């Protein structure tokens, strides 16, 4: 069974003072049709006979990921009897980290406020920094809304695929260029992105000399490092030669989490592509995900 949830763009808040948001299930509709690519929306999949207490797995996609890409991950979760929500922020519509805020609000209003997801244990499976940016904004949002703490308590674990990392402008440019096949277009994207983000990064540095917490508001990685209440069970997948999210940065984040009492598990590869671990080595990847969740649910 597949359900598509369309965001209400005309009701999106520009701030995080959202404590009085009310439940609205009117735009949630079930469609008996195959999975399909959705550029702006949430796709929910599950078996017809799903248990009322089965966990909700939220997949937050990497830059340029399609719903079809994420369906390859939801497949093994659905086989386990879980409910899965697939959601990718359209990177072409996000020009800065703050742009993820409205998508976090959509995820909160159109998924976490649904009757059918209420009370379920939650696991969030993030891909690259596009997924982590959405996760960071969602976690920040949950600190502001009335039922946010109760939702946080239901998030039993988080999975990071090829993330999180302190990505430099050229790393972001590399990630964005992966969605283009033509060499000329790839190079144009790299040059333009690197130039723009380098200026932005310099401005953030200059501002940070006179104003505190600048990086935490401008970059997902630093916002994530500022949280002290992330889920206490975390699983990481990453490659030792990832050209976008460097393993050294991921390990720094892991170290910070361990210092906060988090149980960290990981599966690494010496030579694998960015966000391609399932494709390159499916069996160990699936086994690790399923074992991780089963162990927590016991």
NORCORKA-V929771 format. One record per pair of residues at least 6 apart in sequence whose ideal C-beta (glycine too) atoms are under 7 Angstrom apart, sorted by sequence separation. I is the first residue (numbers start at 1). GAP is how many residues later the second one is. D is the distance in Angstrom with one decimal. If there is no record, write none. Layout:
# NORCORKA-V929771
I/GAP/D
I/GAP/D
This chain:
# NORCORKA-V929771
78/6/5.8
94/6/6.1
111/6/6.1
126/6/5.0
142/6/3.5
180/6/4.8
208/6/4.1
216/6/4.7
258/6/5.6
77/7/4.8
207/7/5.0
208/7/6.3
215/7/4.1
216/7/5.1
238/7/6.8
240/7/5.3
257/7/5.9
273/7/6.6
278/7/4.8
35/8/6.5
61/8/6.8
269/8/6.5
272/8/5.1
277/8/5.2
61/9/5.4
126/9/5.0
142/9/5.5
177/9/4.3
180/9/6.1
238/9/5.6
35/10/6.6
74/10/3.9
142/10/5.3
204/10/5.4
216/10/4.8
254/10/5.1
59/11/4.9
89/11/6.0
124/11/5.9
204/11/6.3
74/12/5.8
177/12/4.5
238/12/5.2
269/12/6.7
176/13/5.5
177/13/5.0
59/14/5.7
89/14/4.7
204/14/5.1
236/14/6.5
59/15/6.3
71/15/6.8
70/16/4.1
173/16/6.7
174/16/6.9
173/17/4.3
176/17/5.5
267/17/6.3
70/18/6.8
236/18/6.5
8/19/6.8
67/19/5.6
57/20/4.8
87/20/6.1
173/20/3.8
6/21/6.1
172/21/6.1
173/21/4.5
267/21/4.9
5/22/6.5
5/23/5.6
65/23/4.7
234/23/6.1
43/24/5.4
169/24/6.9
170/24/5.1
3/25/6.4
57/25/5.2
59/25/6.5
169/25/4.8
172/25/5.7
3/26/6.6
57/26/7.0
59/26/6.8
61/26/6.8
85/26/5.4
3/27/4.9
4/27/6.3
54/27/5.4
55/27/5.3
56/27/4.9
57/27/4.7
58/27/4.9
59/27/4.8
60/27/6.0
61/27/3.0
64/27/6.1
230/27/6.8
265/27/6.5
3/28/6.5
54/28/5.4
59/28/6.9
63/28/4.2
169/28/3.5
225/28/6.7
234/28/5.5
236/28/6.9
240/28/6.3
1/29/6.2
2/29/5.8
37/29/4.8
38/29/4.9
45/29/5.5
54/29/5.8
56/29/6.5
58/29/7.0
169/29/4.7
232/29/6.4
239/29/6.9
240/29/6.9
245/29/6.9
37/30/4.5
51/30/6.3
104/30/6.0
108/30/6.7
232/30/5.3
233/30/5.3
234/30/5.4
235/30/4.9
236/30/4.1
237/30/5.4
238/30/5.7
239/30/4.8
240/30/5.0
241/30/5.5
244/30/4.9
1/31/6.8
2/31/6.3
36/31/6.7
37/31/5.3
47/31/6.3
50/31/6.3
103/31/5.8
107/31/5.8
124/31/6.3
132/31/4.8
225/31/5.9
232/31/6.2
235/31/6.9
243/31/6.8
35/32/6.5
46/32/6.2
122/32/4.9
126/32/6.9
131/32/6.9
132/32/4.5
169/32/6.0
228/32/6.1
230/32/6.8
239/32/6.8
242/32/5.3
2/33/5.5
7/33/6.1
45/33/5.7
50/33/6.0
100/33/4.7
104/33/3.8
108/33/5.8
121/33/5.8
122/33/4.6
123/33/6.2
126/33/6.7
239/33/4.0
4/34/5.9
7/34/6.6
47/34/6.3
100/34/5.4
104/34/4.2
120/34/7.0
122/34/6.7
123/34/5.0
124/34/4.9
125/34/4.3
126/34/5.4
127/34/4.7
128/34/5.1
129/34/5.5
6/35/5.1
121/35/4.9
126/35/6.7
127/35/6.7
128/35/5.2
129/35/6.5
5/36/5.8
35/36/4.9
97/36/6.1
101/36/5.3
105/36/6.5
123/36/6.9
125/36/7.0
129/36/6.8
4/37/5.4
5/37/4.1
46/37/4.2
83/37/6.8
100/37/4.4
104/37/4.9
108/37/6.8
126/37/6.2
46/38/6.7
129/38/5.5
4/39/5.8
5/39/7.0
44/39/6.7
45/39/5.2
91/39/6.0
112/39/5.7
237/40/5.0
2/41/6.3
3/41/4.3
44/41/5.0
89/41/5.9
2/43/5.4
42/43/5.5
43/43/4.6
1/44/6.8
1/45/6.1
42/45/4.7
89/45/5.3
1/47/5.8
128/47/6.6
237/48/6.8
40/50/5.9
39/51/5.6
73/52/6.9
235/53/6.7
166/55/4.7
164/56/6.9
165/56/6.3
164/57/5.3
235/57/4.7
164/60/5.5
56/61/5.2
65/62/6.6
233/63/5.5
56/64/4.5
58/64/6.7
60/64/6.8
42/65/6.9
55/65/5.7
62/65/4.1
63/65/6.5
54/66/6.7
55/66/4.2
56/66/5.0
57/66/5.1
58/66/4.7
59/66/5.0
60/66/4.8
61/66/5.5
62/66/3.7
53/67/6.7
55/67/6.6
58/67/6.8
60/67/6.4
63/67/4.2
42/68/6.0
55/68/5.9
57/68/6.1
62/68/5.1
42/69/5.6
61/69/6.6
62/69/6.0
174/69/5.8
175/69/4.9
61/70/5.9
174/70/5.3
60/71/3.4
158/72/6.7
158/73/4.8
171/73/4.9
60/74/4.7
157/74/5.3
160/74/6.9
60/75/5.7
156/75/6.5
162/75/6.7
155/76/5.1
157/76/4.0
158/76/5.3
159/76/4.6
160/76/5.0
161/76/4.7
162/76/5.6
152/77/6.8
156/77/6.6
157/77/6.8
167/77/6.6
157/78/6.9
167/78/6.3
162/80/5.9
165/80/3.6
165/81/5.6
28/82/6.9
163/82/5.1
27/83/6.7
140/83/6.7
162/83/5.1
166/83/4.8
136/84/4.4
165/84/3.7
24/85/6.7
91/85/6.6
165/85/5.3
28/86/5.8
164/86/6.8
133/87/4.0
136/87/4.5
163/87/7.0
21/88/6.4
132/88/5.1
136/88/5.1
139/88/6.1
24/89/6.9
25/89/5.7
164/89/5.5
12/90/4.1
23/90/4.7
25/90/6.1
129/91/5.9
13/92/5.9
132/92/6.6
12/93/5.9
7/99/3.9
7/103/6.5
5/105/4.3
5/106/6.5
63/112/5.2
162/112/5.2
63/113/5.9
162/113/4.8
64/114/6.5
161/114/5.9
64/115/3.4
128/116/7.0
129/116/6.6
161/116/6.7
128/117/6.4
97/121/5.6
97/122/6.0
18/123/6.8
97/123/5.9
16/124/6.6
21/124/5.9
16/125/5.9
19/125/6.5
18/126/5.6
19/126/5.6
17/127/6.4
18/127/4.9
19/127/4.6
16/128/4.5
159/130/6.6
159/133/7.0
157/135/6.5
157/136/6.8
157/139/5.2
156/140/5.0
128/146/6.8
128/147/5.4
127/148/5.3
123/170/5.8
121/176/6.6
73/205/6.4
72/206/6.4
76/210/4.9
80/210/6.1
62/213/4.9
76/214/6.8
55/238/6.7
55/242/6.7
